Every structure is written in C-alpha cells, then in structure tokens.
Amino acid sequence: MHRLILFILIFFVSISTVWAQGQETGTTGKSFFDKFMETAGQVLEEHAGDVFDEWIGTYKGKITSVQLVQRRGNALILDVSYEDIKRSDGVYIEGDVLSGGMPLNGFTNDLIPISGRRGVMRLTIQRSSATGQMDEWGIMADSQEADVLNSDQIQLSLVRETNKDRPFGSLTYNLQKQWTDSSEPELPPEAQDQTDVVELAEGETMEESDGQVPGGITMKPYIPVGVILAPVKPATPAVSNTATTRTMATVAAATTSFDFYKTAANADWKDSRHGKLTFGVKHQVSQGFVRTGEKGILSTGNSASEILETQPPKSANGWVEGRFPAITLGSNVHFKAVAGFRKGATQSDGATFRVIVDDGSRKTSVLKRKIRANRYINLDGDLSRWAGKKINIILRVDSGSNSIHDYAVWVKPRLTTK
C-alpha cells in the first residue's frame, strides 16, 4: 500500500513540474500534455518501476521440480524447487487437491514464504475435518461419506500474499490418493484399493465390474515416496458445443458417430412427475434432473470423464428421459457407454438404464439393464437393424421402489461403428 501511495505522489509531482514549466515557457494546450507525458514517463521509469510491479502484479517465477517426501492418510509432504523468481517478498507456494480437474474443499497448506530467486521449500498439504465438506459435484458430504475422499491430481502455484486470487507459475501433477483422517503413513498399494480411471476411446470395451479393476481400464501407477513428479502437459482444447450444435443442424445423410454428451442440451428432457425439464437446471427436490460434467467420481471410486447425469424424480418407479434430435442411421452402428452412479449414491437401491429407438411407427428398447449403486457396467447396443432409417434415440433411467440417491450417470455415451 505504501508503494501505491508513493506512485500517486510521484504522479502529482510530475503534473506540478510540467505545469510550472508550461507557465514559465508559455506552453499551453496539446504541447502541455506532450511535455507532461514525456516528463512523467522519465520520472516513473527512474523511480517507480517497482511500484507497478506491486500494483499491476508482475511477479514472475516458475516451479522446476517436485519430490514426494511423505504420504500420510491426511497429508502429502513435498519438496518444491523454484527459480527465476523476479520478486520473492510475500510469495508462497500453494497446493490444491484436485478430483476430476476440480479443486476439492477441506485442505490447508503450511504457507511458508520463499526466499531468493531460487531454492527449495517443503510444502505440507493437509486434509481438515471431512464432515460437512462440499464435493466436486457440489454435494455436501454427510457422516457416512466423510471418512474417505479420493483425488487424482495436485496443482501447485506461486502466489502473492497480497493478491491470492492471481497465482502464477501453476503446474498440475498426476498423483492419486485416498484421503482419510489418519495421520499415520499411507498404506502401500498392495494393502489398499486403488482409484482407476475410466478412459473410454473409440472401439474400447469394458467388462462388467463390481468395483474391481475391469478389463480395458489402465490404472495410473502408484507413486511412492522419493519420486520426482512430472507435470501434466496442457490438454488440447476441446471442440466447442457451439460447433457441435451447428453440426447437429446439418447431420449427414448416414450417421455413424454421434456424441450424446456434447449434444445433451439439445435433447427434449422430461420426467414422470412434472413433465418437461430444463437441461442443467435443478428444479424442486421432487423433480427430475439432467446435467453434464466434464469429469467426476463414480460410486465405485473410479474417476471418469464426459459424464451425462440423469436423475429420476423423488418418487417410487419414477423415470427421466431425453429424446435426441432425429438422425438417419448408417451401417453397423452401435450405442456404447459406461452406466453407473456418481459418488454419493450410498442409499440408492439401483436403477434401470434404457436405450430406446423410435422409428416413427414404434418404440423399441435396444438396451435395458438394472444396475446396483455399487457397480458400473459396459453398455453395447446393436442398432444395425435401423441402418438407412430416420430415428430418434431416447436415453432413459427408471428408479426402483424409491429414487433416493439415484445419481445415475452415462459415461461417454455415443454412437460408433463396431
């Protein structure tokens, strides 16, 4: 603050100096402002460079190396190397815990200021009490869900004490961890369940799972103490939903690929209790709900990407469904997805996932699978019988005797050739 005051004083001194010179020389109008800019620029260049650094925030620097020192149930301890620090006064290294690319609440850092242009600082990221925390889906954790929390990345940044909302030099690292409230050393991989990643590519298959590691899933390796972490390379920007919408308006004569995740906002959604639903808007508690999430955690602890959540209304035997725009189907087309539940579905009695084809004369159920809340399965439906025909595809979820915690999700739902 004192430097900002100094800058203001210099600014007004510059005005006074130029005005006095103008009065002595008879300078007025445009020439006065030209002279002012010249004089003020010289004064600021000579005396106020660091003022702009403080005011505008041109602190610079980078994180160069991160070594994992300790893994405890409720903490990670890291040795973080940094260099090329332009100004180190009031600068800290801060760590965020991520799940599915989203920061998790309930973590603290021992913020120790760095010193000098380069050096090494020991950083402890610790979990605070889990009860009452908001998860990455915006759902408050209850006492049944608060004991264990899974994460898959950490993000480290340099941050100024006076401007904490403008971090710099941020890097993200893959580091899977199961967080507990224990301060004891974390168990080795053979003694604990590992979080795996549901990464579905074109043509990839997955076997049914009861929470075990299924076929077709590549687990991220366990990172032991002493390892130097490698930063994650920035992802290639995804195609915008606007471009997808334009593509939908001019669907090719024979569709062989279709992305239900990217086009979910264009479907007609409704539920059994209130009729039409607005995509992405949560209505009354008793009403159904539909939204998408780029990443999230399944009830089995798996992390997944490109998730379409379809939640039935809170009533017995309720349902929610989306009718997608008409397409003319190509040859050998299959519907594929992973069906399951997102994290927090602890009291669900399961739900039935259905894929329905409407060819204008009748509706045919291509897939109908009831899934328990503690598992996920691979869906593969053959649509080849409708090749060359114009159809609408309906994705539907039916609740059981109740719809408590029926957080039903479709992971990467799509049409593709087998």
Secondary structure by P-SEA (a helix, b strand, c coil): caaaaaaaaaaaaaaaaaaaaaaaaccccaaaaaaaaaaaaaaaaaccaaaaaaacccccccccccccccccccbbbbbcccccccccccbbbbbbbbccccccccccccbbbbccccbbbbbbbbbccccccccccccccccccccbbbbcbbbbbbbbccccccccbbbbbbbbbbbccccccccccccbbbbbbbccccccccccccccccccccccccccccbbbbbbccccccccaaaaaaaaaccccccccccccccccccccccccccccccccccccccccccccccccccccccccbbbbbbcccccccbbbbbccccccccbbbbbbbbbbccccccccbbbbbbbbbccccccccbbbbbcccbbbbbbbbccccccccbbbbbbbbbccccccccccccccccccc
